[in-house]
């Protein structure tokens, strides 16, 4: 159900990314923001860096890739995208929890991310807290998003 991506998965991840933004973002973002955001994967080099630089894990259902989540060595969750057909069914939470567990096995004790308005609830369900809002730009278009973090507290055996 979970695995690391292969370079050959790039096209499918690009499709998922664009479908998520084009179908889910319009309820929370304006048209200009949706267009700017969904254009990001068109720069193949930047998109490949976005998915291949971190350890990006995918979730599959019936041999179909339905989402992906990237984890950098420093604890940064670089991405979390679930195909719109599978949202609100727990797959995002399952995938994020799996990725967090992989990070914990690697010794990561602090995770952080920049969450969109529609991914923020998934991060919150997995124990992330909002640190602050930030404004970023895709080209000339501004977006607000949540800076969030989760700290892992080791339990001491007495």
PyMOL commands that set and color helices and strands:
alter all, ss='L'
color gray80, all
select helices_A, chain A and resi 7-27+31-38+40-42+44-52+84-86+91-105+120-125
alter helices_A, ss='H'
color red, helices_A
select strands_A, chain A and resi 2-4+55-61+64-71+76-82+110-115+129-138+141-151
alter strands_A, ss='S'
color yellow, strands_A
deselect
rebuild
show_as cartoon
